[in-house]
Amino acid sequence: MKLPSDFYKPLAIGAPEPYRELPVALERMIHFFPGHNERVRAKVGEMIPQVDVLLGNLEDAIPADAKDAARKGFIETAQAHEFGQTRLWTRINPLNSPWMLDDITEIVAAVGNKVDVVMLPKVEGAWDIHYLDQLLAQLEAKHSIRKPILIHAILETAQGVKNVEDIASASSRMHGMSLGPADLAASRRMKTTRVGGGHPGYGVLEDPRADGGKRAYAQQDLWHYTFAKMVDACVSNGISPFYGPFGDIQDLEACEQQFRNAFLMGCVGAWTLHPGQIAIAKKVFSPDPAEVLFAKKILAAMPDGTGVAMIDGKMQDDATWKQAKVMVDLAKKVSSRDADLAKAYEF
């Protein structure tokens, strides 16, 4: 077990100092693009100002014979653009794949100073994070990378869910976690082929009625337990929880509801697999202007966060002050990228 005094020390001589607090960044959507698809890559320049995070995907949905092309395409895309306030991530192949080592070594060597976060699939325990942590430090030192590259874990196996707290606290590089529902469903032997979202067969049936009438049925959320467990593990360790993919790109209404559930539970963003989902993520993960204006009233009435105040007929105390601060801090981040919302928030 690593001593607490060593937690924030570089793991290689010449590697950058680890962050003691994560950089402040707006991450309402992680927008995926396939590194091997030249047609999609040609649109990256126009996508950069539209999204908070742009992620070059090298893993699932990339055919085996296109893995090298996807890696090469991501590097070329990173070299060709400046990303400004938009964060640049990549999802590498899993640790047990034949492509992972080349993914990391080639990307850090070529564009390590541009990549903010590496997304690691199928994380099962702290040992996976420790391996990538050490490897990144060695490569950062070798290639004179100026800032630490962070690690984002995908929670997509039963063992990963079991070990979620250890994963969240495994390294100072930990950025956050996303739920990977498709692989997790397979790992758990769940009887669903859906990627995220609910299932019409998973619900609660009302007790029989005395009059023999039709019993009400309510569809339930397959992922509620896992999300709550992931959010608690992330927030208690100062890292960020994310909703993963919503696979039915045509069902925008259900996508919005799933994103909203995740937002209300504490997630800071979601994956967007199709341009049509970007506007939904912006809408859902940006706080409602009316909520922000009310939160600002609470902060103004209780500047030091103590005491009690009556605002619009509702009692506020130090607990609601903390809730208000979360809302206002997020609104400030959003305002830095969205002039219309900045106006609505009265910043």
Contacts in CASP RR format, 6 or more apart in sequence:
PFRMAT RR
TARGET T0000
AUTHOR 0000-0000-0000
METHOD contacts of the structure
MODEL  1
MKLPSDFYKPLAIGAPEPYRELPVALERMIHFFPGHNERVRAKVGEMIPQ
VDVLLGNLEDAIPADAKDAARKGFIETAQAHEFGQTRLWTRINPLNSPWM
LDDITEIVAAVGNKVDVVMLPKVEGAWDIHYLDQLLAQLEAKHSIRKPIL
IHAILETAQGVKNVEDIASASSRMHGMSLGPADLAASRRMKTTRVGGGHP
GYGVLEDPRADGGKRAYAQQDLWHYTFAKMVDACVSNGISPFYGPFGDIQ
DLEACEQQFRNAFLMGCVGAWTLHPGQIAIAKKVFSPDPAEVLFAKKILA
AMPDGTGVAMIDGKMQDDATWKQAKVMVDLAKKVSSRDADLAKAYEF
7 18 0 8 1.000
7 172 0 8 1.000
8 17 0 8 1.000
8 18 0 8 1.000
8 20 0 8 1.000
8 172 0 8 1.000
9 18 0 8 1.000
10 16 0 8 1.000
10 17 0 8 1.000
10 18 0 8 1.000
10 137 0 8 1.000
10 141 0 8 1.000
11 133 0 8 1.000
11 134 0 8 1.000
11 137 0 8 1.000
11 138 0 8 1.000
12 134 0 8 1.000
12 137 0 8 1.000
12 138 0 8 1.000
12 140 0 8 1.000
12 141 0 8 1.000
13 141 0 8 1.000
14 140 0 8 1.000
14 141 0 8 1.000
15 136 0 8 1.000
15 137 0 8 1.000
15 138 0 8 1.000
15 140 0 8 1.000
15 141 0 8 1.000
15 145 0 8 1.000
15 148 0 8 1.000
16 140 0 8 1.000
16 145 0 8 1.000
16 146 0 8 1.000
16 147 0 8 1.000
16 148 0 8 1.000
17 148 0 8 1.000
18 148 0 8 1.000
18 172 0 8 1.000
18 173 0 8 1.000
19 148 0 8 1.000
19 150 0 8 1.000
19 172 0 8 1.000
20 172 0 8 1.000
22 150 0 8 1.000
22 175 0 8 1.000
22 238 0 8 1.000
22 239 0 8 1.000
22 240 0 8 1.000
24 333 0 8 1.000
25 52 0 8 1.000
25 87 0 8 1.000
25 116 0 8 1.000
25 333 0 8 1.000
26 52 0 8 1.000
26 85 0 8 1.000
26 333 0 8 1.000
26 334 0 8 1.000
26 336 0 8 1.000
26 337 0 8 1.000
27 52 0 8 1.000
27 53 0 8 1.000
27 87 0 8 1.000
27 240 0 8 1.000
27 242 0 8 1.000
27 268 0 8 1.000
27 269 0 8 1.000
28 52 0 8 1.000
28 268 0 8 1.000
28 269 0 8 1.000
28 270 0 8 1.000
28 281 0 8 1.000
28 282 0 8 1.000
28 284 0 8 1.000
28 285 0 8 1.000
28 286 0 8 1.000
28 334 0 8 1.000
29 51 0 8 1.000
29 52 0 8 1.000
29 53 0 8 1.000
29 269 0 8 1.000
29 270 0 8 1.000
29 271 0 8 1.000
29 272 0 8 1.000
29 277 0 8 1.000
29 278 0 8 1.000
29 281 0 8 1.000
29 282 0 8 1.000
29 285 0 8 1.000
30 52 0 8 1.000
30 53 0 8 1.000
30 55 0 8 1.000
30 89 0 8 1.000
30 178 0 8 1.000
30 242 0 8 1.000
30 269 0 8 1.000
30 270 0 8 1.000
30 271 0 8 1.000
30 272 0 8 1.000
31 47 0 8 1.000
31 50 0 8 1.000
31 51 0 8 1.000
31 53 0 8 1.000
31 54 0 8 1.000
31 55 0 8 1.000
31 271 0 8 1.000
31 272 0 8 1.000
31 278 0 8 1.000
32 55 0 8 1.000
32 56 0 8 1.000
32 57 0 8 1.000
32 91 0 8 1.000
32 271 0 8 1.000
32 272 0 8 1.000
32 273 0 8 1.000
33 40 0 8 1.000
33 41 0 8 1.000
33 44 0 8 1.000
33 47 0 8 1.000
33 54 0 8 1.000
33 55 0 8 1.000
33 56 0 8 1.000
33 57 0 8 1.000
33 77 0 8 1.000
34 40 0 8 1.000
34 56 0 8 1.000
34 57 0 8 1.000
34 61 0 8 1.000
34 62 0 8 1.000
34 70 0 8 1.000
35 41 0 8 1.000
35 56 0 8 1.000
35 57 0 8 1.000
35 58 0 8 1.000
35 62 0 8 1.000
35 69 0 8 1.000
35 70 0 8 1.000
35 71 0 8 1.000
35 73 0 8 1.000
35 74 0 8 1.000
35 77 0 8 1.000
36 62 0 8 1.000
36 66 0 8 1.000
36 69 0 8 1.000
36 70 0 8 1.000
36 73 0 8 1.000
41 73 0 8 1.000
41 76 0 8 1.000
41 77 0 8 1.000
44 54 0 8 1.000
44 77 0 8 1.000
44 80 0 8 1.000
44 81 0 8 1.000
45 81 0 8 1.000
47 54 0 8 1.000
47 275 0 8 1.000
48 54 0 8 1.000
48 81 0 8 1.000
48 83 0 8 1.000
48 84 0 8 1.000
48 86 0 8 1.000
49 86 0 8 1.000
50 278 0 8 1.000
51 86 0 8 1.000
51 272 0 8 1.000
51 278 0 8 1.000
52 85 0 8 1.000
52 86 0 8 1.000
52 87 0 8 1.000
52 337 0 8 1.000
53 86 0 8 1.000
53 87 0 8 1.000
53 88 0 8 1.000
53 89 0 8 1.000
53 117 0 8 1.000
54 83 0 8 1.000
54 86 0 8 1.000
54 87 0 8 1.000
54 88 0 8 1.000
54 89 0 8 1.000
55 88 0 8 1.000
55 89 0 8 1.000
55 90 0 8 1.000
55 91 0 8 1.000
55 119 0 8 1.000
56 70 0 8 1.000
56 74 0 8 1.000
56 77 0 8 1.000
56 89 0 8 1.000
56 90 0 8 1.000
56 91 0 8 1.000
57 70 0 8 1.000
57 90 0 8 1.000
57 91 0 8 1.000
58 67 0 8 1.000
58 70 0 8 1.000
58 71 0 8 1.000
58 74 0 8 1.000
58 90 0 8 1.000
58 91 0 8 1.000
58 92 0 8 1.000
58 93 0 8 1.000
58 99 0 8 1.000
58 103 0 8 1.000
59 91 0 8 1.000
59 92 0 8 1.000
59 93 0 8 1.000
59 94 0 8 1.000
59 121 0 8 1.000
60 121 0 8 1.000
60 183 0 8 1.000
62 70 0 8 1.000
67 93 0 8 1.000
67 99 0 8 1.000
68 99 0 8 1.000
68 102 0 8 1.000
71 99 0 8 1.000
71 102 0 8 1.000
71 103 0 8 1.000
71 106 0 8 1.000
71 107 0 8 1.000
74 90 0 8 1.000
74 107 0 8 1.000
75 106 0 8 1.000
75 107 0 8 1.000
75 110 0 8 1.000
75 111 0 8 1.000
78 88 0 8 1.000
78 110 0 8 1.000
78 111 0 8 1.000
78 114 0 8 1.000
78 115 0 8 1.000
79 110 0 8 1.000
79 111 0 8 1.000
79 114 0 8 1.000
83 114 0 8 1.000
85 336 0 8 1.000
85 337 0 8 1.000
87 116 0 8 1.000
87 117 0 8 1.000
88 114 0 8 1.000
88 115 0 8 1.000
88 116 0 8 1.000
89 115 0 8 1.000
89 116 0 8 1.000
89 117 0 8 1.000
89 118 0 8 1.000
89 119 0 8 1.000
89 152 0 8 1.000
90 103 0 8 1.000
90 107 0 8 1.000
90 115 0 8 1.000
90 117 0 8 1.000
90 118 0 8 1.000
90 119 0 8 1.000
91 118 0 8 1.000
91 119 0 8 1.000
91 121 0 8 1.000
91 154 0 8 1.000
92 99 0 8 1.000
92 100 0 8 1.000
92 103 0 8 1.000
92 104 0 8 1.000
92 107 0 8 1.000
92 118 0 8 1.000
92 119 0 8 1.000
92 120 0 8 1.000
92 121 0 8 1.000
93 99 0 8 1.000
93 100 0 8 1.000
93 103 0 8 1.000
93 121 0 8 1.000
94 100 0 8 1.000
94 120 0 8 1.000
94 121 0 8 1.000
94 122 0 8 1.000
95 120 0 8 1.000
95 122 0 8 1.000
95 128 0 8 1.000
95 131 0 8 1.000
95 132 0 8 1.000
96 122 0 8 1.000
104 118 0 8 1.000
104 132 0 8 1.000
104 135 0 8 1.000
104 136 0 8 1.000
104 139 0 8 1.000
105 139 0 8 1.000
107 115 0 8 1.000
107 118 0 8 1.000
108 115 0 8 1.000
108 136 0 8 1.000
108 139 0 8 1.000
108 140 0 8 1.000
108 143 0 8 1.000
108 145 0 8 1.000
108 149 0 8 1.000
109 139 0 8 1.000
109 142 0 8 1.000
109 143 0 8 1.000
112 140 0 8 1.000
112 143 0 8 1.000
112 145 0 8 1.000
112 149 0 8 1.000
113 145 0 8 1.000
113 146 0 8 1.000
113 147 0 8 1.000
115 149 0 8 1.000
116 149 0 8 1.000
116 150 0 8 1.000
117 149 0 8 1.000
117 150 0 8 1.000
117 151 0 8 1.000
117 152 0 8 1.000
117 175 0 8 1.000
118 132 0 8 1.000
118 136 0 8 1.000
118 149 0 8 1.000
118 150 0 8 1.000
118 151 0 8 1.000
118 152 0 8 1.000
119 152 0 8 1.000
119 153 0 8 1.000
119 154 0 8 1.000
119 178 0 8 1.000
120 128 0 8 1.000
120 129 0 8 1.000
120 132 0 8 1.000
120 151 0 8 1.000
120 152 0 8 1.000
120 153 0 8 1.000
120 154 0 8 1.000
121 154 0 8 1.000
121 156 0 8 1.000
121 183 0 8 1.000
122 154 0 8 1.000
122 156 0 8 1.000
122 157 0 8 1.000
122 183 0 8 1.000
123 129 0 8 1.000
123 153 0 8 1.000
123 154 0 8 1.000
123 155 0 8 1.000
123 157 0 8 1.000
123 160 0 8 1.000
123 167 0 8 1.000
124 157 0 8 1.000
124 159 0 8 1.000
124 160 0 8 1.000
124 163 0 8 1.000
125 159 0 8 1.000
125 160 0 8 1.000
125 163 0 8 1.000
125 166 0 8 1.000
125 167 0 8 1.000
125 170 0 8 1.000
126 163 0 8 1.000
126 166 0 8 1.000
126 167 0 8 1.000
126 169 0 8 1.000
126 170 0 8 1.000
128 153 0 8 1.000
128 167 0 8 1.000
129 151 0 8 1.000
129 153 0 8 1.000
129 167 0 8 1.000
129 170 0 8 1.000
129 171 0 8 1.000
129 173 0 8 1.000
129 174 0 8 1.000
130 170 0 8 1.000
130 171 0 8 1.000
132 151 0 8 1.000
132 173 0 8 1.000
133 151 0 8 1.000
133 170 0 8 1.000
133 171 0 8 1.000
133 173 0 8 1.000
136 148 0 8 1.000
136 149 0 8 1.000
136 151 0 8 1.000
136 173 0 8 1.000
139 145 0 8 1.000
140 148 0 8 1.000
140 149 0 8 1.000
148 172 0 8 1.000
148 173 0 8 1.000
149 173 0 8 1.000
150 173 0 8 1.000
150 174 0 8 1.000
150 175 0 8 1.000
151 171 0 8 1.000
151 173 0 8 1.000
151 174 0 8 1.000
151 175 0 8 1.000
152 174 0 8 1.000
152 175 0 8 1.000
152 176 0 8 1.000
152 177 0 8 1.000
152 178 0 8 1.000
152 242 0 8 1.000
153 167 0 8 1.000
153 174 0 8 1.000
153 176 0 8 1.000
153 177 0 8 1.000
153 178 0 8 1.000
154 177 0 8 1.000
154 178 0 8 1.000
154 179 0 8 1.000
154 180 0 8 1.000
154 183 0 8 1.000
155 161 0 8 1.000
155 164 0 8 1.000
155 167 0 8 1.000
155 177 0 8 1.000
155 178 0 8 1.000
155 179 0 8 1.000
155 180 0 8 1.000
155 184 0 8 1.000
155 226 0 8 1.000
155 230 0 8 1.000
156 179 0 8 1.000
156 180 0 8 1.000
156 181 0 8 1.000
156 182 0 8 1.000
156 183 0 8 1.000
156 184 0 8 1.000
156 187 0 8 1.000
157 183 0 8 1.000
157 184 0 8 1.000
157 187 0 8 1.000
158 184 0 8 1.000
158 187 0 8 1.000
158 188 0 8 1.000
159 187 0 8 1.000
160 167 0 8 1.000
161 184 0 8 1.000
161 226 0 8 1.000
161 229 0 8 1.000
161 230 0 8 1.000
164 177 0 8 1.000
164 229 0 8 1.000
164 230 0 8 1.000
164 233 0 8 1.000
165 233 0 8 1.000
165 236 0 8 1.000
165 237 0 8 1.000
167 174 0 8 1.000
167 177 0 8 1.000
167 233 0 8 1.000
168 174 0 8 1.000
168 176 0 8 1.000
168 177 0 8 1.000
168 233 0 8 1.000
168 234 0 8 1.000
168 236 0 8 1.000
168 237 0 8 1.000
168 239 0 8 1.000
169 237 0 8 1.000
174 237 0 8 1.000
174 239 0 8 1.000
175 239 0 8 1.000
175 240 0 8 1.000
176 234 0 8 1.000
176 239 0 8 1.000
176 240 0 8 1.000
176 241 0 8 1.000
176 242 0 8 1.000
177 230 0 8 1.000
177 233 0 8 1.000
177 234 0 8 1.000
177 239 0 8 1.000
177 240 0 8 1.000
177 241 0 8 1.000
177 242 0 8 1.000
178 241 0 8 1.000
178 242 0 8 1.000
178 243 0 8 1.000
178 244 0 8 1.000
178 271 0 8 1.000
179 223 0 8 1.000
179 226 0 8 1.000
179 227 0 8 1.000
179 230 0 8 1.000
179 242 0 8 1.000
179 243 0 8 1.000
179 244 0 8 1.000
180 244 0 8 1.000
180 245 0 8 1.000
181 194 0 8 1.000
181 195 0 8 1.000
181 196 0 8 1.000
181 197 0 8 1.000
181 222 0 8 1.000
181 223 0 8 1.000
181 244 0 8 1.000
181 245 0 8 1.000
182 195 0 8 1.000
182 196 0 8 1.000
182 245 0 8 1.000
184 190 0 8 1.000
184 226 0 8 1.000
185 192 0 8 1.000
185 193 0 8 1.000
185 194 0 8 1.000
190 222 0 8 1.000
192 199 0 8 1.000
192 202 0 8 1.000
192 222 0 8 1.000
194 247 0 8 1.000
194 248 0 8 1.000
195 245 0 8 1.000
195 246 0 8 1.000
195 247 0 8 1.000
195 248 0 8 1.000
196 222 0 8 1.000
196 223 0 8 1.000
196 244 0 8 1.000
196 245 0 8 1.000
196 246 0 8 1.000
196 247 0 8 1.000
196 258 0 8 1.000
197 221 0 8 1.000
197 222 0 8 1.000
197 223 0 8 1.000
197 246 0 8 1.000
197 248 0 8 1.000
197 254 0 8 1.000
197 258 0 8 1.000
198 219 0 8 1.000
198 220 0 8 1.000
198 221 0 8 1.000
198 222 0 8 1.000
198 223 0 8 1.000
198 254 0 8 1.000
198 258 0 8 1.000
199 219 0 8 1.000
199 222 0 8 1.000
200 219 0 8 1.000
201 219 0 8 1.000
202 219 0 8 1.000
202 220 0 8 1.000
202 222 0 8 1.000
203 217 0 8 1.000
203 218 0 8 1.000
203 219 0 8 1.000
203 220 0 8 1.000
204 217 0 8 1.000
204 218 0 8 1.000
204 220 0 8 1.000
205 215 0 8 1.000
205 216 0 8 1.000
205 217 0 8 1.000
206 215 0 8 1.000
206 216 0 8 1.000
206 217 0 8 1.000
207 215 0 8 1.000
208 215 0 8 1.000
209 215 0 8 1.000
221 261 0 8 1.000
227 241 0 8 1.000
227 243 0 8 1.000
227 261 0 8 1.000
227 262 0 8 1.000
227 265 0 8 1.000
227 267 0 8 1.000
228 265 0 8 1.000
230 241 0 8 1.000
231 241 0 8 1.000
231 265 0 8 1.000
231 266 0 8 1.000
231 267 0 8 1.000
234 240 0 8 1.000
234 241 0 8 1.000
235 241 0 8 1.000
235 266 0 8 1.000
240 268 0 8 1.000
240 269 0 8 1.000
241 266 0 8 1.000
241 267 0 8 1.000
241 268 0 8 1.000
242 262 0 8 1.000
242 267 0 8 1.000
242 268 0 8 1.000
242 269 0 8 1.000
242 270 0 8 1.000
242 271 0 8 1.000
243 258 0 8 1.000
243 259 0 8 1.000
243 262 0 8 1.000
243 267 0 8 1.000
243 269 0 8 1.000
243 270 0 8 1.000
243 271 0 8 1.000
244 270 0 8 1.000
244 271 0 8 1.000
245 271 0 8 1.000
245 273 0 8 1.000
246 254 0 8 1.000
246 255 0 8 1.000
246 258 0 8 1.000
246 259 0 8 1.000
246 270 0 8 1.000
246 271 0 8 1.000
246 273 0 8 1.000
246 277 0 8 1.000
247 273 0 8 1.000
248 254 0 8 1.000
248 255 0 8 1.000
249 255 0 8 1.000
249 273 0 8 1.000
249 274 0 8 1.000
249 276 0 8 1.000
249 277 0 8 1.000
252 276 0 8 1.000
252 277 0 8 1.000
252 280 0 8 1.000
255 277 0 8 1.000
255 280 0 8 1.000
256 280 0 8 1.000
256 283 0 8 1.000
256 284 0 8 1.000
259 269 0 8 1.000
259 270 0 8 1.000
259 280 0 8 1.000
259 281 0 8 1.000
259 284 0 8 1.000
259 285 0 8 1.000
260 284 0 8 1.000
262 269 0 8 1.000
262 270 0 8 1.000
263 269 0 8 1.000
263 284 0 8 1.000
263 285 0 8 1.000
267 285 0 8 1.000
268 285 0 8 1.000
269 281 0 8 1.000
269 285 0 8 1.000
270 277 0 8 1.000
270 281 0 8 1.000
270 284 0 8 1.000
270 285 0 8 1.000
272 278 0 8 1.000
272 280 0 8 1.000
272 281 0 8 1.000
282 338 0 8 1.000
286 330 0 8 1.000
286 331 0 8 1.000
286 334 0 8 1.000
286 338 0 8 1.000
286 341 0 8 1.000
287 327 0 8 1.000
287 330 0 8 1.000
287 331 0 8 1.000
287 334 0 8 1.000
289 341 0 8 1.000
289 344 0 8 1.000
289 345 0 8 1.000
291 327 0 8 1.000
292 327 0 8 1.000
292 328 0 8 1.000
292 331 0 8 1.000
292 344 0 8 1.000
292 345 0 8 1.000
293 345 0 8 1.000
293 346 0 8 1.000
294 311 0 8 1.000
294 312 0 8 1.000
294 324 0 8 1.000
295 323 0 8 1.000
295 324 0 8 1.000
295 325 0 8 1.000
295 327 0 8 1.000
295 328 0 8 1.000
295 331 0 8 1.000
296 324 0 8 1.000
296 328 0 8 1.000
296 346 0 8 1.000
297 311 0 8 1.000
297 312 0 8 1.000
298 309 0 8 1.000
298 311 0 8 1.000
298 316 0 8 1.000
298 320 0 8 1.000
298 321 0 8 1.000
298 324 0 8 1.000
299 305 0 8 1.000
299 321 0 8 1.000
299 324 0 8 1.000
299 325 0 8 1.000
299 328 0 8 1.000
301 309 0 8 1.000
301 311 0 8 1.000
301 316 0 8 1.000
302 309 0 8 1.000
302 316 0 8 1.000
302 318 0 8 1.000
302 321 0 8 1.000
305 318 0 8 1.000
305 321 0 8 1.000
306 318 0 8 1.000
306 321 0 8 1.000
307 317 0 8 1.000
307 318 0 8 1.000
308 315 0 8 1.000
308 316 0 8 1.000
308 317 0 8 1.000
309 315 0 8 1.000
309 316 0 8 1.000
310 316 0 8 1.000
316 324 0 8 1.000
331 341 0 8 1.000
331 345 0 8 1.000
331 347 0 8 1.000
332 347 0 8 1.000
334 341 0 8 1.000
334 342 0 8 1.000
334 345 0 8 1.000
335 341 0 8 1.000
335 342 0 8 1.000
335 345 0 8 1.000
335 347 0 8 1.000
336 342 0 8 1.000
END
